[in-house]
Amino acid sequence: MKIPRGVAGSHLADVLCRRWQYSKVHQEGSHIILETSEPAHQRIAIPAHNPVRVGTFVSILRAVAKHKHVSRDAIIQTL
């Protein structure tokens, strides 16, 4: 599946919170800090930019997919 372009950081953070059991901890400057405890503890920073750069977006997808034991495409479909 192709990587979507033009995804806002705030939208990505909202999707991760609603569908992937992440919760917003706080925001430091232009970065939204999310964390989850399922299946183990993970904390990630999402830049609150519009849009998030493609390389950064792919890196976030890779980290979430690896942690949740799902494919990157499964996360993209929920956007």
MMTF fields as JSON, N, C-alpha, C and O atoms, coordinates in Angstrom:
{
  "mmtfVersion": "1.0.0",
  "mmtfProducer": "UNKNOWN",
  "numBonds": 315,
  "numAtoms": 316,
  "numGroups": 79,
  "numChains": 1,
  "numModels": 1,
  "chainsPerModel": [1],
  "groupsPerChain": [79],
  "chainIdList": ["A"],
  "bondAtomList": [4, 2, 8, 6, 12, 10, 16, 14, 20, 18, 24, 22, 28, 26, 32, 30, 36, 34, 40, 38, 44, 42, 48, 46, 52, 50, 56, 54, 60, 58, 64, 62, 68, 66, 72, 70, 76, 74, 80, 78, 84, 82, 88, 86, 92, 90, 96, 94, 100, 98, 104, 102, 108, 106, 112, 110, 116, 114, 120, 118, 124, 122, 128, 126, 132, 130, 136, 134, 140, 138, 144, 142, 148, 146, 152, 150, 156, 154, 160, 158, 164, 162, 168, 166, 172, 170, 176, 174, 180, 178, 184, 182, 188, 186, 192, 190, 196, 194, 200, 198, 204, 202, 208, 206, 212, 210, 216, 214, 220, 218, 224, 222, 228, 226, 232, 230, 236, 234, 240, 238, 244, 242, 248, 246, 252, 250, 256, 254, 260, 258, 264, 262, 268, 266, 272, 270, 276, 274, 280, 278, 284, 282, 288, 286, 292, 290, 296, 294, 300, 298, 304, 302, 308, 306, 312, 310],
  "bondOrderList": [1, 1, 1, 1, 1, 1, 1, 1, 1, 1, 1, 1, 1, 1, 1, 1, 1, 1, 1, 1, 1, 1, 1, 1, 1, 1, 1, 1, 1, 1, 1, 1, 1, 1, 1, 1, 1, 1, 1, 1, 1, 1, 1, 1, 1, 1, 1, 1, 1, 1, 1, 1, 1, 1, 1, 1, 1, 1, 1, 1, 1, 1, 1, 1, 1, 1, 1, 1, 1, 1, 1, 1, 1, 1, 1, 1, 1, 1],
  "groupList": [{"groupName": "MET", "atomNameList": ["N", "CA", "C", "O"], "elementList": ["N", "C", "C", "O"], "formalChargeList": [0, 0, 0, 0], "bondAtomList": [1, 0, 2, 1, 3, 2], "bondOrderList": [1, 1, 2], "singleLetterCode": "M", "chemCompType": "L-PEPTIDE LINKING"}, {"groupName": "LYS", "atomNameList": ["N", "CA", "C", "O"], "elementList": ["N", "C", "C", "O"], "formalChargeList": [0, 0, 0, 0], "bondAtomList": [1, 0, 2, 1, 3, 2], "bondOrderList": [1, 1, 2], "singleLetterCode": "K", "chemCompType": "L-PEPTIDE LINKING"}, {"groupName": "ILE", "atomNameList": ["N", "CA", "C", "O"], "elementList": ["N", "C", "C", "O"], "formalChargeList": [0, 0, 0, 0], "bondAtomList": [1, 0, 2, 1, 3, 2], "bondOrderList": [1, 1, 2], "singleLetterCode": "I", "chemCompType": "L-PEPTIDE LINKING"}, {"groupName": "PRO", "atomNameList": ["N", "CA", "C", "O"], "elementList": ["N", "C", "C", "O"], "formalChargeList": [0, 0, 0, 0], "bondAtomList": [1, 0, 2, 1, 3, 2], "bondOrderList": [1, 1, 2], "singleLetterCode": "P", "chemCompType": "L-PEPTIDE LINKING"}, {"groupName": "ARG", "atomNameList": ["N", "CA", "C", "O"], "elementList": ["N", "C", "C", "O"], "formalChargeList": [0, 0, 0, 0], "bondAtomList": [1, 0, 2, 1, 3, 2], "bondOrderList": [1, 1, 2], "singleLetterCode": "R", "chemCompType": "L-PEPTIDE LINKING"}, {"groupName": "GLY", "atomNameList": ["N", "CA", "C", "O"], "elementList": ["N", "C", "C", "O"], "formalChargeList": [0, 0, 0, 0], "bondAtomList": [1, 0, 2, 1, 3, 2], "bondOrderList": [1, 1, 2], "singleLetterCode": "G", "chemCompType": "PEPTIDE LINKING"}, {"groupName": "VAL", "atomNameList": ["N", "CA", "C", "O"], "elementList": ["N", "C", "C", "O"], "formalChargeList": [0, 0, 0, 0], "bondAtomList": [1, 0, 2, 1, 3, 2], "bondOrderList": [1, 1, 2], "singleLetterCode": "V", "chemCompType": "L-PEPTIDE LINKING"}, {"groupName": "ALA", "atomNameList": ["N", "CA", "C", "O"], "elementList": ["N", "C", "C", "O"], "formalChargeList": [0, 0, 0, 0], "bondAtomList": [1, 0, 2, 1, 3, 2], "bondOrderList": [1, 1, 2], "singleLetterCode": "A", "chemCompType": "L-PEPTIDE LINKING"}, {"groupName": "SER", "atomNameList": ["N", "CA", "C", "O"], "elementList": ["N", "C", "C", "O"], "formalChargeList": [0, 0, 0, 0], "bondAtomList": [1, 0, 2, 1, 3, 2], "bondOrderList": [1, 1, 2], "singleLetterCode": "S", "chemCompType": "L-PEPTIDE LINKING"}, {"groupName": "HIS", "atomNameList": ["N", "CA", "C", "O"], "elementList": ["N", "C", "C", "O"], "formalChargeList": [0, 0, 0, 0], "bondAtomList": [1, 0, 2, 1, 3, 2], "bondOrderList": [1, 1, 2], "singleLetterCode": "H", "chemCompType": "L-PEPTIDE LINKING"}, {"groupName": "LEU", "atomNameList": ["N", "CA", "C", "O"], "elementList": ["N", "C", "C", "O"], "formalChargeList": [0, 0, 0, 0], "bondAtomList": [1, 0, 2, 1, 3, 2], "bondOrderList": [1, 1, 2], "singleLetterCode": "L", "chemCompType": "L-PEPTIDE LINKING"}, {"groupName": "ASP", "atomNameList": ["N", "CA", "C", "O"], "elementList": ["N", "C", "C", "O"], "formalChargeList": [0, 0, 0, 0], "bondAtomList": [1, 0, 2, 1, 3, 2], "bondOrderList": [1, 1, 2], "singleLetterCode": "D", "chemCompType": "L-PEPTIDE LINKING"}, {"groupName": "CYS", "atomNameList": ["N", "CA", "C", "O"], "elementList": ["N", "C", "C", "O"], "formalChargeList": [0, 0, 0, 0], "bondAtomList": [1, 0, 2, 1, 3, 2], "bondOrderList": [1, 1, 2], "singleLetterCode": "C", "chemCompType": "L-PEPTIDE LINKING"}, {"groupName": "TRP", "atomNameList": ["N", "CA", "C", "O"], "elementList": ["N", "C", "C", "O"], "formalChargeList": [0, 0, 0, 0], "bondAtomList": [1, 0, 2, 1, 3, 2], "bondOrderList": [1, 1, 2], "singleLetterCode": "W", "chemCompType": "L-PEPTIDE LINKING"}, {"groupName": "GLN", "atomNameList": ["N", "CA", "C", "O"], "elementList": ["N", "C", "C", "O"], "formalChargeList": [0, 0, 0, 0], "bondAtomList": [1, 0, 2, 1, 3, 2], "bondOrderList": [1, 1, 2], "singleLetterCode": "Q", "chemCompType": "L-PEPTIDE LINKING"}, {"groupName": "TYR", "atomNameList": ["N", "CA", "C", "O"], "elementList": ["N", "C", "C", "O"], "formalChargeList": [0, 0, 0, 0], "bondAtomList": [1, 0, 2, 1, 3, 2], "bondOrderList": [1, 1, 2], "singleLetterCode": "Y", "chemCompType": "L-PEPTIDE LINKING"}, {"groupName": "GLU", "atomNameList": ["N", "CA", "C", "O"], "elementList": ["N", "C", "C", "O"], "formalChargeList": [0, 0, 0, 0], "bondAtomList": [1, 0, 2, 1, 3, 2], "bondOrderList": [1, 1, 2], "singleLetterCode": "E", "chemCompType": "L-PEPTIDE LINKING"}, {"groupName": "THR", "atomNameList": ["N", "CA", "C", "O"], "elementList": ["N", "C", "C", "O"], "formalChargeList": [0, 0, 0, 0], "bondAtomList": [1, 0, 2, 1, 3, 2], "bondOrderList": [1, 1, 2], "singleLetterCode": "T", "chemCompType": "L-PEPTIDE LINKING"}, {"groupName": "ASN", "atomNameList": ["N", "CA", "C", "O"], "elementList": ["N", "C", "C", "O"], "formalChargeList": [0, 0, 0, 0], "bondAtomList": [1, 0, 2, 1, 3, 2], "bondOrderList": [1, 1, 2], "singleLetterCode": "N", "chemCompType": "L-PEPTIDE LINKING"}, {"groupName": "PHE", "atomNameList": ["N", "CA", "C", "O"], "elementList": ["N", "C", "C", "O"], "formalChargeList": [0, 0, 0, 0], "bondAtomList": [1, 0, 2, 1, 3, 2], "bondOrderList": [1, 1, 2], "singleLetterCode": "F", "chemCompType": "L-PEPTIDE LINKING"}],
  "groupTypeList": [0, 1, 2, 3, 4, 5, 6, 7, 5, 8, 9, 10, 7, 11, 6, 10, 12, 4, 4, 13, 14, 15, 8, 1, 6, 9, 14, 16, 5, 8, 9, 2, 2, 10, 16, 17, 8, 16, 3, 7, 9, 14, 4, 2, 7, 2, 3, 7, 9, 18, 3, 6, 4, 6, 5, 17, 19, 6, 8, 2, 10, 4, 7, 6, 7, 1, 9, 1, 9, 6, 8, 4, 11, 7, 2, 2, 14, 17, 10],
  "groupIdList": [1, 2, 3, 4, 5, 6, 7, 8, 9, 10, 11, 12, 13, 14, 15, 16, 17, 18, 19, 20, 21, 22, 23, 24, 25, 26, 27, 28, 29, 30, 31, 32, 33, 34, 35, 36, 37, 38, 39, 40, 41, 42, 43, 44, 45, 46, 47, 48, 49, 50, 51, 52, 53, 54, 55, 56, 57, 58, 59, 60, 61, 62, 63, 64, 65, 66, 67, 68, 69, 70, 71, 72, 73, 74, 75, 76, 77, 78, 79],
  "secStructList": [7, 7, 7, 7, 1, 1, 7, 7, 2, 2, 2, 2, 2, 2, 2, 2, 2, 2, 2, 1, 7, 7, 3, 3, 3, 3, 3, 3, 6, 6, 3, 3, 3, 3, 3, 3, 7, 1, 1, 1, 7, 3, 3, 3, 3, 3, 3, 7, 7, 1, 1, 7, 7, 2, 2, 2, 2, 2, 2, 2, 2, 2, 2, 2, 2, 2, 2, 2, 6, 7, 7, 2, 2, 2, 2, 2, 2, 6, 7],
  "xCoordList": [0.843, 0.0, 0.887, 1.921, 0.464, 1.235, 1.126, 0.108, 2.193, 2.214, 1.407, 1.701, 0.398, -0.374, 0.475, 1.333, 0.218, 0.915, -0.003, -1.226, 0.569, -0.216, -0.952, -1.974, -0.46, -1.106, -0.602, 0.603, -1.532, -1.175, -0.788, -1.336, 0.146, 0.598, -0.513, -0.598, -1.364, -2.465, -3.466, -4.023, -3.701, -4.601, -4.001, -4.703, -2.715, -2.036, -2.105, -2.366, -1.875, -1.947, -3.363, -3.525, -4.384, -5.773, -6.105, -6.758, -5.654, -5.914, -5.214, -5.798, -3.973, -3.254, -3.929, -3.937, -4.492, -5.192, -6.515, -6.834, -7.288, -8.604, -8.544, -9.317, -7.633, -7.66, -6.551, -6.676, -5.475, -4.319, -3.913, -2.766, -4.801, -4.608, -3.439, -2.777, -3.184, -2.194, -2.941, -4.135, -2.261, -2.861, -1.886, -0.668, -2.456, -1.639, -1.147, -1.945, 0.169, 0.769, 0.846, 0.34, 1.483, 1.583, 2.144, 2.427, 2.302, 2.883, 4.045, 3.911, 5.192, 6.384, 6.681, 7.149, 6.414, 6.648, 5.77, 4.544, 6.391, 5.627, 5.581, 5.353, 5.787, 5.747, 4.717, 4.701, 3.863, 2.856, 3.449, 3.901, 3.454, 4.035, 2.903, 1.976, 2.99, 2.0, 2.671, 3.871, 1.879, 2.413, 1.33, 0.137, 1.772, 0.885, 1.527, 2.74, 0.71, 1.235, 0.819, 0.982, 0.278, -0.144, 0.659, 0.639, 1.336, 1.591, 2.681, 2.82, 3.451, 4.473, 4.511, 3.83, 5.3, 5.371, 6.13, 7.198, 5.552, 6.222, 5.805, 4.645, 6.748, 6.491, 7.046, 8.197, 6.231, 6.663, 6.313, 5.382, 7.075, 6.835, 6.333, 6.946, 5.218, 4.632, 4.774, 4.275, 5.441, 5.533, 4.158, 3.454, 3.78, 2.481, 2.578, 2.162, 3.126, 3.297, 2.194, 1.585, 1.95, 0.961, 1.559, 1.659, 1.956, 1.95, 3.24, 4.243, 3.187, 4.389, 5.218, 4.666, 6.515, 7.381, 7.263, 7.028, 7.424, 7.206, 8.153, 7.719, 9.416, 10.372, 10.035, 10.155, 9.614, 9.202, 7.952, 7.842, 7.008, 5.759, 6.025, 5.442, 6.897, 7.248, 7.922, 7.655, 8.782, 9.469, 8.478, 8.605, 7.498, 6.475, 5.645, 5.368, 5.249, 4.475, 5.251, 4.694, 6.533, 7.37, 7.449, 7.346, 7.629, 7.744, 6.438, 6.454, 5.316, 4.015, 3.704, 3.245, 3.95, 3.667, 4.504, 3.997, 5.759, 6.627, 6.17, 6.16, 5.797, 5.386, 4.055, 3.882, 3.119, 1.783, 1.688, 0.638, 2.772, 2.824, 1.773, 1.076, 1.672, 0.778, 1.582, 2.716, 0.982, 1.664, 1.484, 0.567, 2.364, 2.286, 1.003, 0.412, 0.572, -0.648, -1.891, -2.843, -1.883, -3.026, -3.197, -4.321, -2.101, -2.18, -2.61, -3.415, -2.085, -2.434, -3.927, -4.543, -4.524, -5.95, -6.83, -7.968, -6.338, -7.144, -7.054, -7.766, -6.188, -6.044, -7.218, -7.249],
  "yCoordList": [-1.173, 0.0, 1.234, 1.274, 2.245, 3.479, 4.261, 4.224, 4.958, 5.811, 7.077, 7.767, 7.393, 8.617, 9.862, 9.897, 10.866, 12.142, 13.153, 13.034, 14.119, 15.206, 14.889, 15.51, 13.939, 13.588, 14.541, 14.704, 15.157, 16.077, 15.281, 14.208, 15.801, 15.137, 14.985, 13.962, 15.999, 15.915, 14.838, 14.161, 14.672, 13.609, 12.236, 11.33, 12.081, 10.812, 10.472, 9.324, 11.451, 11.225, 10.822, 9.934, 11.461, 11.12, 9.687, 8.968, 9.268, 7.9, 6.884, 5.857, 7.162, 6.231, 6.132, 5.062, 7.226, 7.196, 6.445, 5.649, 6.683, 6.063, 4.588, 3.792, 4.21, 2.849, 1.93, 0.711, 2.483, 1.645, 1.743, 1.447, 2.14, 2.163, 3.026, 2.689, 4.123, 5.086, 6.166, 6.371, 6.848, 7.974, 9.149, 8.975, 10.345, 11.552, 11.864, 12.031, 11.944, 12.248, 13.759, 14.31, 14.425, 15.876, 16.341, 15.53, 17.635, 18.192, 19.081, 19.973, 18.826, 19.643, 20.412, 19.836, 21.69, 22.482, 22.0, 22.011, 21.576, 21.117, 19.593, 19.057, 18.887, 17.429, 16.915, 17.318, 16.02, 15.39, 14.077, 13.26, 13.869, 12.666, 11.691, 12.013, 10.489, 9.438, 8.259, 8.035, 7.501, 6.275, 5.218, 5.522, 3.964, 2.825, 1.816, 1.827, 0.955, -0.112, -1.475, -2.484, -1.512, -2.767, -3.014, -2.128, -4.075, -5.192, -4.899, -5.636, -3.839, -3.408, -1.878, -1.27, -1.272, 0.185, 0.708, 0.206, 1.729, 2.42, 3.883, 4.202, 4.751, 6.183, 6.696, 6.423, 7.439, 7.987, 9.471, 9.939, 10.192, 11.619, 11.806, 11.328, 12.504, 12.803, 14.303, 15.093, 14.718, 16.157, 16.707, 16.114, 17.808, 18.423, 19.343, 20.5, 18.824, 19.583, 19.209, 18.145, 20.093, 19.796, 20.123, 21.299, 19.141, 17.7, 17.226, 17.939, 16.011, 15.353, 14.904, 14.394, 15.081, 14.653, 13.148, 12.4, 12.715, 11.321, 10.392, 9.348, 10.738, 9.894, 9.743, 8.656, 10.83, 10.799, 9.957, 9.18, 10.114, 9.366, 7.862, 7.065, 7.481, 6.068, 5.517, 4.383, 6.297, 5.875, 5.628, 4.646, 6.51, 6.347, 5.097, 4.313, 4.914, 3.716, 2.442, 1.472, 2.45, 1.272, 0.949, -0.215, 1.964, 1.756, 1.23, 0.313, 1.802, 1.355, -0.056, -0.886, -0.339, -1.665, -2.737, -3.815, -2.454, -3.424, -3.657, -4.795, -2.6, -2.715, -3.457, -4.257, -3.191, -3.796, -5.127, -5.77, -5.548, -6.824, -6.882, -7.884, -5.788, -5.727, -5.197, -4.743, -5.261, -4.728, -3.217, -2.653, -2.592, -1.148, -0.793, 0.259, -1.665, -1.434, -1.421, -0.69, -2.221, -2.242, -0.889, -0.454, -0.234, 1.085, 2.126, 3.005, 2.035, 2.989, 2.934, 3.972, 1.742, 1.608, 2.301, 2.65, 2.512, 3.161, 4.685, 5.374, 5.215, 6.68, 7.324, 8.545],
  "zCoordList": [0.0, 0.0, 0.0, 0.666, -0.76, -0.829, 0.476, 1.167, 0.782, 1.965, 1.658, 0.682, 2.472, 2.216, 2.449, 3.332, 1.648, 1.767, 2.434, 2.356, 3.073, 3.625, 4.912, 5.2, 5.692, 6.958, 8.04, 8.23, 8.735, 9.819, 11.062, 11.313, 11.828, 13.045, 14.073, 14.752, 14.19, 15.156, 14.76, 15.624, 13.449, 12.98, 13.261, 13.709, 13.002, 13.28, 14.762, 15.124, 15.614, 17.057, 17.475, 18.311, 16.909, 17.221, 16.826, 17.582, 15.637, 15.169, 16.066, 16.412, 16.442, 17.315, 18.677, 19.286, 19.159, 20.452, 20.355, 21.238, 19.3, 19.179, 18.826, 19.36, 17.931, 17.388, 17.876, 17.766, 18.412, 18.737, 20.213, 20.548, 21.076, 22.539, 23.009, 23.991, 22.327, 22.8, 23.569, 23.349, 24.455, 25.154, 25.114, 25.163, 25.023, 24.964, 26.369, 27.291, 26.528, 27.816, 27.986, 28.965, 27.028, 27.034, 25.702, 24.82, 25.563, 24.356, 24.745, 25.582, 24.125, 24.355, 23.08, 22.098, 23.091, 21.889, 20.759, 20.87, 19.668, 18.519, 18.431, 17.347, 19.526, 19.523, 20.527, 21.69, 20.05, 20.886, 21.386, 20.584, 22.681, 23.281, 23.587, 24.332, 23.001, 23.215, 23.891, 23.731, 24.655, 25.23, 25.299, 25.297, 25.36, 25.482, 26.417, 26.626, 26.969, 27.817, 27.29, 27.976, 26.067, 25.462, 24.199, 23.346, 23.99, 24.887, 25.915, 26.892, 25.709, 26.669, 26.603, 25.777, 27.464, 27.486, 26.272, 25.921, 25.639, 24.541, 24.588, 24.848, 24.338, 24.283, 22.966, 22.625, 22.222, 20.941, 20.872, 21.528, 20.068, 19.842, 18.418, 17.464, 18.286, 16.984, 16.747, 17.548, 15.669, 15.414, 15.042, 14.224, 15.624, 15.36, 14.148, 14.199, 13.07, 11.844, 10.871, 10.977, 9.928, 8.895, 7.541, 7.194, 6.771, 7.012, 7.673, 7.704, 8.198, 8.736, 7.544, 6.569, 7.602, 6.504, 6.296, 7.245, 5.065, 4.699, 5.453, 5.94, 5.56, 6.266, 7.736, 8.302, 8.349, 9.756, 9.927, 10.875, 9.005, 9.033, 8.908, 9.643, 7.987, 7.799, 9.05, 9.447, 9.665, 10.885, 12.024, 12.756, 12.174, 13.214, 12.934, 13.842, 11.671, 11.299, 11.595, 12.108, 11.271, 11.508, 12.998, 13.386, 13.829, 15.274, 15.866, 16.687, 15.456, 15.974, 15.499, 16.284, 14.217, 13.668, 14.356, 14.667, 14.592, 15.261, 16.703, 17.173, 17.396, 18.792, 18.933, 19.852, 18.022, 18.096, 17.36, 17.379, 16.715, 15.976, 14.866, 14.705, 14.103, 12.943, 11.761, 11.916, 10.593, 9.419, 9.351, 9.949, 8.623, 8.43, 7.68, 7.924, 6.769, 6.0, 6.888, 6.614, 7.941, 8.863, 9.543, 9.792, 9.838, 10.474, 9.445, 9.753, 8.235, 7.175, 6.885, 6.643, 6.903, 6.599, 7.623, 7.309, 8.843, 9.875, 9.813, 10.543, 8.952, 8.864, 8.205, 8.055]
}
